[in-house]
Amino acid sequence: MIRRLQFAGALAVVLVGSTLVPSLSASGATLTRVAATLPSTLTTNLPVLRLHFMVPTKARSLPPLVIHPALATQWQQIGPNDVQAVATSTLHPSTTYTFNTPTQMRCTKTCTFLALRPRVASVSTNLTWEAQLLAELNYLPLTFTPGTNQSLPSDQVNGTFTWAYPNLPTTISSQWSLGTDNIILQGAVRTFQSQSNLPVTGVADATTWTDLMNAANTNHVDPATYNYVDVNQSSPETLTLYVAGHVKFRTLVNTGISVAPTALGTYPVYVRYVTTTMSGTNPDGSHYHDTGIPWTSYFNGGDALHGFIRSSYGYPQSLGCVEMTFDSAKVVFPYTPIGTLVTVRA
């Protein structure tokens, strides 16, 4: 199918599938308005609006696109002279969008204008694309192999996800399901947000999407290993630390007593302290105020991995936390950055 995007003045481009043939041949132009009608069925490989400038241009210096009907977009830096706009709210099929480009944009004769790509074609499609980017960036325990060529690494394409660490236990691998907002995906998003100095929510908002795509296009992969913590409440209670798919460390631990149990499930680490103070109420109503608790990684409400002095380890003694010796906690702590998944099982 061929669609023509009409620009104010003499400039027009023809879209053939996902390939654009620009009719602009001059070395400069002032562009003001573009109108494009989306097809009745949205596809996931609609390209973005991409601009190539004669001089280095910063995406953050560009004013936002004004689009009617209202549609939020964000500029992304994809090269010294190149920026692109990506929709951060849902596009609607069979709708004509008119967007005013920032004035005085001058581009070379190779300037290419592409139609906007929807960030959300459907929930499952969006989550699959999110998983693709995170796998490409090594934030998931899976790899992604594209099934077709990509003009940019961030382009969504069909491909194959492969479990990267077959030695990981089924307590984590069984929780993966492509196209769903599963805990493995949430943990990876949290890790990426933390390393990108973004608010850590586990939800890929517009800013997270921008940074994900920029990271993919610049091959800014996660330099750290993929780590996982498995806490087994069977007697004796143990913690097993997996690093890059292999058992790195195993130690005895104490989990919660019957009146204050450690919740079963898988949770991402959300805050960490080299040393902290823990205060609260004991089951008998008395209060505790423990200072100097070392190597603490909170993963579910008030439940945390941390060091704590006990006469013995391996059975329920805490008020919900996973306690271990100071030495063991010191070993585990460097491998539990924000987003690391912790499973507690019976």
Secondary structure by P-SEA (a helix, b strand, c coil): cbbbbbccccbbbbbcccbbbbcccccbbbbcbbbbbbccccccccccbbbbbccccccccccccccccbbbbbbbbccccbbbbbbcccccccbbbbbbccccccccccbbbbccccccccaaaaaaaaaaaaaaaccccbbbbbccccccccbbbbbbbcccccccccccccccccccccaaaaaaaaaaaaaacccccccccaaaaaaaaaaaaacccccccbbbbbbbcccccbbbbbcccccccccccccccccccccccccccccccccbbbbbbccccbbbbbccccccccccccccbbbbbccccccccccccccccaaaaaaacccccccbbbbbcc
